[in-house]
Amino acid sequence: MSQEIEHVPCLIIGSGPAGYTAAIYAARADLKPVMYTGMEPGGQLTQTTDVDNFPGYPSGIMGPEMMEDFRKQAERFGTDIRFGHVSSVDFSSLPHKVVVDEIKTITADTVIISTGATAKWLGLPSEQKYNGFGVSACAVCDGFFFKGQDVAIVGAGDTAAEEATYLAKLCKKVYMLVRRDEFRASKAMVHRVLNTPNIEVVYHTETKEILGNGKNVTAIRVLNNKTGAESDIPVEGFFVAIGHKPNTDIFKGWLDMDETGYLKTIPGSTKTNVEGVFASGDVQDHYYRQAITAAGSGCMAALDAERYLAAREDLVTLNSIS
C-alpha cells in the first residue's frame, strides 16, 4: 500500500506554549500551519496545577485550562491541529520530509520544532501521585506556593543549587539532598548554597518515599547510603532538580545539538543549522525553561519562518524576471 503524502507550507511539531504561540502567529500570517501535538497535547503544563506567573491571568489558572485556551486561540485563526507523533524526519533536501506515526509523510517548506523537554524524575510511585500536590520539578514555577514552609530539593548540580537558593528566599527551611559527599555544581554555586543560612545540605542521602495525607505532601523518607539508616523529614514541598531531557532523539544526525541534546539555534534567532527548520521553547532552552519564554520563542519561530518563506518567494520572482 502506498504511503500517504501531504504538502504543507508550515509544519509545527509539538503543542506546548511555544508550539501554540508559533501556530497563532503563523496562522495570522496566512502560513496555514499544520500542528502535530505529540503524545502529550499541551506539553508539560498539562501536568501542572496552578499557574500564577503567566501574564494575563491575574487570578492564576490551571495548567490544562491554560493550554486549552492556547489551543482554542490557535484554532480560531485556522491552525490545523492534529493528534499524532512524529516518528522520523529527513532534512536532507527541500521540502523537508516528516513521517507521522510511521505511516504518513508530510513535506513542508518550513518546520518549527517545539517538542520541549521532559523533567527527569526519581521513579517513585509516590512522586507521581503527589506531582502538582507538593511535588514539583520547577522551583521558579512553584516555589511561591510554599512561602514560609519547609521544603526539600534533591540534586547536586548547578540547577539544583540555583533552585535551592531561590527557594531559600521564599521558604522557612530548605533541605538539600545530595546523594554523594560532594556537589557536582560549580564552586561559586556551592559557595552560595553553603552561605545561605536556611539551607541544610544533607549528604549521602537518597529519597526512598514521599509521604502524604492523600492530598498533599507531609514528609519525605530518606536513606543515608553510608550508614543504612532511614529517617523522615517533615516538609510540605519536594522539588526534583536532577535535570531535564530534551525531546530531540528523532533529530539526531540532522540538527546541531549541545552535549545534553538541546537544539542549537543561531543567536538572536530560532534558526537551526538546517535551512527552513526552526526551534523554539524548552527544546532549545536549558536555562530559563518558563512558559512565558517558551511562548516568546514560539512567536520568534513563526516570524522567522514567515520571513524565510517571503525571502524565497522574492528570490523566485527575481529569477523569473531575469
C-alpha positions, 0 to 999 in steps of 0.5 A: 500500500502506498504511503500517504503524502501531504504538502504543507507550507508550515509544519509545527511539531509539538503543542506546548506554549511555544508550539501554540504561540508559533501556530497563532502567529503563523496562522495570522500570517496566512502560513496555514500551519499544520500542528502535530501535538505529540503524545502529550497535547499541551506539553508539560503544563498539562501536568501542572496545577496552578499557574500564577506567573503567566501574564494575563491571568491575574487570578492564576489558572490551571495548567490544562485550562491554560493550554486549552485556551492556547489551543482554542486561540490557535484554532480560531485563526485556522491552525490545523491541529492534529493528534499524532507523533512524529516518528522520523524526519529527513532534512536532507533536501527541500521540502523537508520530509516528516513521517507521522506515526510511521505511516504518513509523510508530510513535506513542508517548506518550513518546520518549527520544532517545539517538542520541549523537554521532559523533567527527569524524575526519581521513579517513585510511585509516590512522586507521581501521585503527589506531582502538582500536590507538593511535588514539583520539578520547577522551583521558579514555577512553584516555589511561591506556593510554599512561602514560609514552609519547609521544603526539600530539593534533591540534586547536586548540580548547578540547577539544583543549587540555583533552585535551592537558593531561590527557594531559600528566599521564599521558604522557612527551611530548605533541605538539600539532598545530595546523594554523594559527599560532594556537589557536582555544581560549580564552586561559586554555586556551592559557595552560595548554597553553603552561605545561605543560612536556611539551607541544610545540605544533607549528604549521602542521602537518597529519597526512598518515599514521599509521604502524604495525607492523600492530598498533599505532601507531609514528609519525605523518607530518606536513606543515608547510603553510608550508614543504612539508616532511614529517617523522615523529614517533615516538609510540605514541598519536594522539588526534583532538580536532577535535570531535564531531557530534551525531546530531540532523539528523532533529530539526531544526525540532522540538527546541531545539538549541545552535549545534553541534546538541546537544539542549537539555534543561531543567536538572536534567532530560532534558526537551526543549522538546517535551512527552513527548520526552526526551534523554539521553547524548552527544546532549545532552552536549558536555562530559563525553561518558563512558559512565558519564554517558551511562548516568546520563542514560539512567536520568534519561530513563526516570524522567522519562518514567515520571513524565510518563506517571503525571502524565497518567494522574492528570490523566485520572482527575481529569477523569473524576471531575469 
